[in-house]
Amino acid sequence: MRLYYGWVIVGAGMVAGCVGMGSMMSLAVFLDPMTAAEGWSRTGISSAATLNFLCMAVGSLVWGAVTDRFGARLVVLSGGALLVAGLLAASQAASLGEFQLLFGVLVGFAVGGFYAPMVSATMAWFTQHRTLAVALVSAGMSFGSMTMAPLARWLITAHDWRTAMVIVGGVALALLLPAGLLLRRPPAIAENGGAAPAQGATSRLASMVDDGPGLSVAQALRTPQFIAIALTHFACCAAHSGPIFHMVSYALICGAAPMAATAVYSLAGLASLGGRVLLGTIADRVGAKPTLVAGLMVQAIAVSLYLLAADLGALYALSVLFGLAYGGVMPLYAVLVRDYFGPRIMGTMFGAVGMVASLGMAFGPWAGGWAFDNLNSYTWLYIGSFAFGLGAVAIALTFRPLPVRVAAPARVVEQAG
């Protein structure tokens, strides 16, 4: 049986997400070695991560719009080149301010070119199994913390942090170039500018029923659906970004050895991989909204339990629960955006949602660094993250039902296969 090329797109998206997000998030592993080697504060280094997410916010919107116009290949190749340049330049930074600009701005803007554009490109290839396909692309981000973080820790053990960052940049170059070259638009988009051909149904039928409400970008940005999705994603990311970024440092404080602390971080990434597939499969059966609300509630509970965790066993258990929750909800935002607004402006709209979400991601690393430097504790980080988590649940409950004329025909296509 011939492999449907959409699954090749999924594989390329997983690689791009793994390398891009993994390279950026590996800063959590560099945090303590850089503090020891350079004397830079946790707040200062964490501020580079805050800049990462702020620039990723802008990048998500810019790269998403470019994807709608020129396709994902150009975006991933350009973003990959910028990522490698940022890592190599940051490894040679002579001061904290220089490092913040090089790693924070260049790497952050580059990584904005991987997730939202690849999700948009993937959804254009699928009618059946769409949620699963998006979940797998999203899972690439989990592979990042599972692979790039242990790699960075091993490299730092064998070399200094600067050499380790150079090697991470070389790995990124070796993987992103072939992944980007594999990308191409679905035949219907490449030839006609329309929707992707449906699996098990004709492309003409797919384009008739799967175009969405036909809103312009300006109109879509003013809808209650966009505002609710964007604000939920913001609060969700604000809830989990701090605990994720400071997970290694917190494990070290609890007495874990450096490799064990990195294992806690990697286990959360592994669990988030399972969560993306699990919640994606559940959402295909019961719908994205109820699955998202349940996942957000579990995430909030998991964050609150960090206030009680004090040993390695508890941290491992929490890594599983927390990872399942924060990883599982991530692909569901893309499904909601696609369901509400259709494929024509998917890249731009999901990029806009990603921009707002990245602002939430930017808050956590800085807040955790500030809390530890000034209060010598992460307690208030977890309290604040729990509050944001509950806020995400509350906002998600405000989602309005899909208009019947958009939702109902989409089921016809799924049943046609």
C-alpha positions as CSV (number, residue, x, y, z in Angstrom):
1,M,0.0,0.0,0.0
2,R,1.3,3.4,-1.0
3,L,2.0,5.7,1.9
4,Y,-0.2,8.8,1.9
5,Y,2.2,11.8,1.7
6,G,0.4,13.6,4.4
7,W,2.1,11.3,6.9
8,V,5.5,12.4,5.5
9,I,4.4,16.0,6.3
10,V,3.5,14.8,9.8
11,G,6.9,13.3,10.2
12,A,8.7,16.4,9.0
13,G,6.6,18.5,11.4
14,M,7.5,16.3,14.3
15,V,11.2,16.7,13.5
16,A,10.9,20.5,13.1
17,G,9.0,20.8,16.4
18,C,11.4,18.5,18.2
19,V,14.6,20.3,17.1
20,G,13.2,23.8,17.3
21,M,11.3,23.7,20.6
22,G,13.9,21.3,22.1
23,S,16.8,23.6,21.3
24,M,15.0,26.6,22.8
25,M,13.7,24.8,25.9
26,S,17.1,23.2,26.5
27,L,18.0,26.6,28.1
28,A,16.4,25.1,31.3
29,V,19.3,22.6,31.4
30,F,21.9,25.4,30.7
31,L,20.5,27.5,33.6
32,D,22.5,26.2,36.5
33,P,25.8,25.6,34.5
34,M,25.6,29.2,33.1
35,T,25.0,30.7,36.5
36,A,28.0,28.8,37.9
37,A,30.3,29.6,35.0
38,E,29.4,33.2,34.3
39,G,27.9,34.4,37.6
40,W,24.7,35.5,35.8
41,S,21.5,35.5,37.9
42,R,18.7,33.1,37.4
43,T,16.4,36.0,36.7
44,G,18.7,37.3,34.0
45,I,19.1,34.0,32.2
46,S,15.4,33.2,32.6
47,S,14.7,36.6,31.0
48,A,16.2,35.2,27.8
49,A,13.5,32.5,27.9
50,T,10.9,35.3,28.3
51,L,12.3,37.0,25.3
52,N,12.2,33.7,23.5
53,F,8.4,33.5,23.9
54,L,7.8,37.2,23.2
55,C,9.7,36.9,19.9
56,M,8.0,33.5,19.3
57,A,4.7,35.3,19.6
58,V,5.6,37.8,16.9
59,G,7.1,35.0,14.8
60,S,4.0,32.8,15.0
61,L,1.9,35.5,13.5
62,V,4.5,36.5,10.8
63,W,5.4,32.9,9.9
64,G,1.8,31.8,9.9
65,A,0.9,34.5,7.4
66,V,3.9,33.6,5.2
67,T,2.8,30.0,5.3
68,D,-0.7,30.9,4.0
69,R,1.0,32.7,1.1
70,F,4.1,30.7,0.2
71,G,3.8,27.4,2.0
72,A,5.6,25.7,4.9
73,R,8.8,24.7,3.1
74,L,10.2,28.3,2.9
75,V,9.2,29.0,6.4
76,V,10.8,25.9,8.0
77,L,14.0,26.4,6.0
78,S,14.3,30.1,6.8
79,G,13.4,29.5,10.5
80,G,15.9,26.7,10.7
81,A,18.7,28.9,9.3
82,L,17.8,31.6,11.8
83,L,17.7,29.1,14.7
84,V,21.2,27.8,13.9
85,A,22.6,31.3,13.6
86,G,21.0,32.3,17.0
87,L,22.4,29.2,18.8
88,L,25.9,29.8,17.4
89,A,25.9,33.5,18.1
90,A,24.5,33.1,21.6
91,S,27.2,30.5,22.5
92,Q,29.8,33.3,22.0
93,A,28.0,36.0,24.0
94,A,30.4,38.0,26.2
95,S,27.7,39.4,28.5
96,L,24.3,38.6,29.9
97,G,22.7,41.3,27.9
98,E,24.3,40.1,24.7
99,F,23.1,36.5,25.4
100,Q,19.6,37.7,26.1
101,L,19.4,39.4,22.8
102,L,21.0,36.7,20.7
103,F,19.4,33.7,22.3
104,G,16.1,35.4,23.3
105,V,15.4,37.3,20.0
106,L,16.9,35.2,17.2
107,V,16.1,31.7,18.6
108,G,12.6,32.8,19.8
109,F,11.6,34.3,16.4
110,A,13.0,31.3,14.6
111,V,11.0,28.8,16.6
112,G,7.8,30.7,15.8
113,G,8.3,29.3,12.3
114,F,7.8,25.6,13.3
115,Y,4.7,24.9,15.3
116,A,1.9,27.1,13.9
117,P,3.0,26.8,10.3
118,M,3.5,23.0,10.5
119,V,0.1,22.5,12.1
120,S,-1.5,24.6,9.4
121,A,0.3,22.6,6.7
122,T,-0.6,19.3,8.3
123,M,-4.3,20.1,8.6
124,A,-4.4,21.1,4.9
125,W,-3.4,17.5,4.0
126,F,-6.0,15.7,6.2
127,T,-9.8,15.3,6.4
128,Q,-9.9,12.0,8.2
129,H,-7.6,11.5,11.2
130,R,-7.0,15.3,11.4
131,T,-6.8,15.5,15.2
132,L,-4.5,12.6,15.4
133,A,-2.2,14.1,12.7
134,V,-2.1,17.4,14.5
135,A,-1.4,15.6,17.8
136,L,1.5,13.8,16.3
137,V,3.0,17.1,14.9
138,S,2.5,18.6,18.3
139,A,4.2,15.6,19.9
140,G,7.4,16.7,18.2
141,M,7.6,19.4,20.8
142,S,7.6,16.7,23.5
143,F,10.3,14.8,21.7
144,G,12.3,18.0,22.1
145,S,12.5,17.9,25.9
146,M,13.0,14.1,25.8
147,T,16.0,14.3,23.4
148,M,17.5,17.7,23.2
149,A,17.6,18.3,27.0
150,P,19.5,15.0,27.8
151,L,21.8,15.7,24.9
152,A,22.5,19.2,26.2
153,R,23.1,17.8,29.7
154,W,25.5,15.2,28.4
155,L,27.4,17.8,26.3
156,I,27.7,20.2,29.2
157,T,29.1,17.3,31.3
158,A,31.7,16.5,28.7
159,H,32.4,20.1,27.6
160,D,31.5,23.6,28.8
161,W,28.1,25.2,28.1
162,R,29.4,27.2,25.1
163,T,30.7,24.2,23.3
164,A,27.5,22.3,24.1
165,M,25.4,25.1,22.6
166,V,27.5,25.1,19.4
167,I,27.0,21.3,19.0
168,V,23.2,21.7,19.6
169,G,23.3,24.2,16.7
170,G,25.0,21.7,14.5
171,V,22.4,19.0,15.3
172,A,19.7,21.5,14.5
173,L,21.2,22.2,11.1
174,A,21.6,18.5,10.3
175,L,18.0,17.7,11.0
176,L,16.0,20.8,10.0
177,L,17.4,21.0,6.4
178,P,16.2,17.6,5.2
179,A,12.9,18.0,7.1
180,G,12.2,21.3,5.4
181,L,13.0,19.9,2.0
182,L,10.4,17.2,2.4
183,L,7.6,19.7,2.8
184,R,5.2,20.5,-0.1
185,R,1.7,21.7,-0.5
186,P,-1.2,19.3,-1.1
187,P,-2.0,19.0,-4.8
188,A,-5.3,21.0,-4.7
189,I,-3.6,23.9,-2.9
190,A,-0.6,23.8,-5.2
191,E,-2.7,23.7,-8.4
192,N,-5.9,25.5,-7.5
193,G,-5.3,27.4,-4.3
194,G,-8.1,25.4,-2.7
195,A,-8.5,22.9,0.1
196,A,-6.5,19.7,0.3
197,P,-7.9,16.6,-1.3
198,A,-9.9,14.6,1.2
199,Q,-8.8,11.1,2.1
200,G,-11.7,8.8,1.0
201,A,-13.7,11.6,-0.5
202,T,-13.3,13.8,-3.6
203,S,-11.3,17.1,-3.3
204,R,-14.3,18.9,-4.8
205,L,-16.6,17.7,-2.0
206,A,-14.0,18.6,0.6
207,S,-13.5,22.1,-0.7
208,M,-17.3,22.6,-0.8
209,V,-17.9,21.6,2.9
210,D,-14.6,22.4,4.6
211,D,-14.0,26.0,3.8
212,G,-15.2,27.4,7.1
213,P,-17.4,30.5,7.5
214,G,-15.6,32.6,4.8
215,L,-14.5,35.4,7.1
216,S,-11.7,37.7,6.4
217,V,-8.8,37.7,8.8
218,A,-9.9,41.1,10.2
219,Q,-13.4,39.8,10.8
220,A,-12.2,36.5,12.3
221,L,-9.9,38.4,14.8
222,R,-13.0,40.2,16.1
223,T,-15.1,37.1,16.8
224,P,-15.9,35.8,20.3
225,Q,-14.5,32.4,19.3
226,F,-11.0,33.8,18.5
227,I,-11.0,35.9,21.7
228,A,-12.0,32.9,23.8
229,I,-9.5,30.5,22.2
230,A,-6.6,33.0,22.4
231,L,-7.3,33.9,26.0
232,T,-7.6,30.3,27.1
233,H,-4.4,29.4,25.3
234,F,-2.7,32.4,27.0
235,A,-3.8,31.4,30.5
236,C,-3.0,27.7,29.8
237,C,0.6,28.6,28.8
238,A,1.0,31.1,31.7
239,A,0.1,28.2,34.0
240,H,2.6,25.6,32.7
241,S,5.5,27.6,31.3
242,G,7.1,28.5,34.7
243,P,6.8,25.0,36.2
244,I,8.2,23.5,32.9
245,F,11.2,25.9,32.6
246,H,12.2,25.6,36.3
247,M,11.5,21.9,36.6
248,V,15.2,21.0,36.5
249,S,16.2,23.6,39.1
250,Y,13.3,22.7,41.4
251,A,14.3,19.0,41.2
252,L,17.9,20.0,42.1
253,I,16.6,22.0,45.1
254,C,14.7,18.8,46.2
255,G,18.0,17.0,46.3
256,A,18.0,15.2,42.9
257,A,21.3,14.7,41.1
258,P,21.8,16.6,37.9
259,M,21.0,13.7,35.5
260,A,18.1,12.7,37.7
261,A,16.7,16.2,37.6
262,T,17.1,16.2,33.8
263,A,15.3,12.8,33.8
264,V,12.3,14.4,35.6
265,Y,12.2,17.0,32.9
266,S,12.5,14.4,30.1
267,L,9.8,12.2,31.7
268,A,7.4,15.2,31.6
269,G,8.2,15.5,27.9
270,L,7.5,11.8,27.4
271,A,4.2,12.0,29.2
272,S,3.2,15.0,27.2
273,L,3.8,13.0,24.1
274,G,1.4,10.4,25.3
275,G,-1.0,13.1,26.4
276,R,-1.1,14.6,22.9
277,V,-2.0,11.3,21.3
278,L,-4.4,10.3,24.1
279,L,-6.4,13.5,24.2
280,G,-6.3,13.9,20.5
281,T,-7.9,10.5,20.1
282,I,-10.5,11.3,22.8
283,A,-11.3,14.6,21.1
284,D,-12.0,12.8,17.8
285,R,-14.7,10.9,19.7
286,V,-16.2,13.4,22.1
287,G,-15.2,16.7,20.7
288,A,-12.3,19.2,21.3
289,K,-14.0,21.5,23.7
290,P,-15.0,19.0,26.5
291,T,-11.6,17.3,26.1
292,L,-9.8,20.6,26.4
293,V,-11.8,21.6,29.6
294,A,-11.0,18.3,31.2
295,G,-7.3,18.5,30.3
296,L,-7.0,22.1,31.6
297,M,-8.5,21.1,35.0
298,V,-6.0,18.2,35.3
299,Q,-3.2,20.6,34.5
300,A,-4.3,23.1,37.2
301,I,-4.5,20.3,39.8
302,A,-1.1,18.9,38.8
303,V,0.5,22.4,39.2
304,S,-1.0,22.8,42.7
305,L,0.5,19.4,43.7
306,Y,4.0,20.7,43.2
307,L,3.5,22.6,46.5
308,L,3.5,19.2,48.2
309,A,6.2,17.4,46.3
310,A,9.5,17.2,48.0
311,D,11.3,14.0,46.9
312,L,12.3,12.4,43.6
313,G,9.6,9.8,43.6
314,A,6.9,12.4,43.9
315,L,8.5,14.5,41.2
316,Y,8.5,11.6,38.8
317,A,4.8,10.9,39.5
318,L,4.0,14.6,39.0
319,S,6.0,14.7,35.8
320,V,3.7,12.0,34.3
321,L,0.4,13.7,35.4
322,F,1.6,17.2,34.5
323,G,3.0,16.1,31.2
324,L,-0.1,14.3,30.2
325,A,-2.2,17.4,30.9
326,Y,-0.1,20.2,29.4
327,G,0.9,18.1,26.4
328,G,-2.6,16.8,25.8
329,V,-4.3,20.1,25.5
330,M,-1.9,21.7,23.1
331,P,-3.1,20.2,19.8
332,L,-6.8,20.9,20.7
333,Y,-6.4,24.7,20.1
334,A,-5.4,24.0,16.5
335,V,-8.5,21.8,16.0
336,L,-10.7,24.5,17.4
337,V,-9.2,27.2,15.2
338,R,-9.5,24.9,12.1
339,D,-13.2,24.1,13.0
340,Y,-14.2,27.7,13.5
341,F,-12.3,29.4,10.7
342,G,-11.5,26.8,8.0
343,P,-8.3,26.1,6.1
344,R,-8.1,29.3,4.0
345,I,-6.8,31.5,6.9
346,M,-5.7,28.7,9.2
347,G,-2.0,29.7,9.2
348,T,-2.7,33.3,10.0
349,M,-5.4,32.6,12.7
350,F,-3.5,29.9,14.4
351,G,-0.4,32.1,14.3
352,A,-2.4,34.9,16.0
353,V,-3.6,32.4,18.7
354,G,0.0,31.3,19.0
355,M,1.2,34.9,19.4
356,V,-1.2,35.4,22.4
357,A,-0.3,32.1,23.8
358,S,3.4,32.9,23.6
359,L,2.9,36.0,25.7
360,G,1.6,33.6,28.4
361,M,4.6,31.4,27.9
362,A,6.9,34.4,28.3
363,F,5.6,35.2,31.8
364,G,6.4,31.9,33.6
365,P,10.2,31.6,33.2
366,W,10.8,35.2,34.3
367,A,8.3,34.9,37.2
368,G,10.0,31.7,38.5
369,G,13.4,33.2,38.3
370,W,12.3,36.4,40.1
371,A,10.5,34.3,42.8
372,F,13.6,32.3,43.5
373,D,16.1,35.1,43.4
374,N,14.0,37.3,45.7
375,L,12.1,34.8,47.9
376,N,14.5,31.9,47.8
377,S,11.5,29.7,46.9
378,Y,9.3,28.6,44.0
379,T,6.2,28.5,46.2
380,W,4.6,31.6,44.7
381,L,5.4,30.4,41.2
382,Y,3.2,27.4,41.7
383,I,0.4,29.4,43.4
384,G,0.3,31.8,40.5
385,S,0.4,29.1,38.0
386,F,-2.5,27.3,39.7
387,A,-4.5,30.5,39.5
388,F,-3.8,30.9,35.8
389,G,-4.7,27.2,35.3
390,L,-8.2,27.7,36.9
391,G,-8.6,30.9,34.7
392,A,-8.0,28.8,31.6
393,V,-10.7,26.4,32.6
394,A,-13.2,29.2,33.2
395,I,-12.5,30.9,29.8
396,A,-12.7,27.6,27.9
397,L,-16.2,27.0,29.3
398,T,-17.3,30.2,27.4
399,F,-16.6,28.7,23.9
400,R,-19.7,29.1,21.8
401,P,-21.1,26.1,19.8
402,L,-20.0,25.8,16.2
403,P,-22.5,27.1,13.6
404,V,-24.4,24.2,12.2
405,R,-23.6,25.2,8.6
406,V,-19.9,24.8,9.4
407,A,-19.8,21.8,11.7
408,A,-22.4,19.5,10.1
409,P,-21.0,19.2,6.5
410,A,-17.5,18.4,8.0
411,R,-19.0,15.2,9.4
412,V,-20.2,14.2,5.9
413,V,-16.7,14.3,4.6
414,E,-15.4,12.1,7.5
415,Q,-18.1,9.6,6.9
416,A,-17.4,9.5,3.2
417,G,-14.2,7.7,3.9
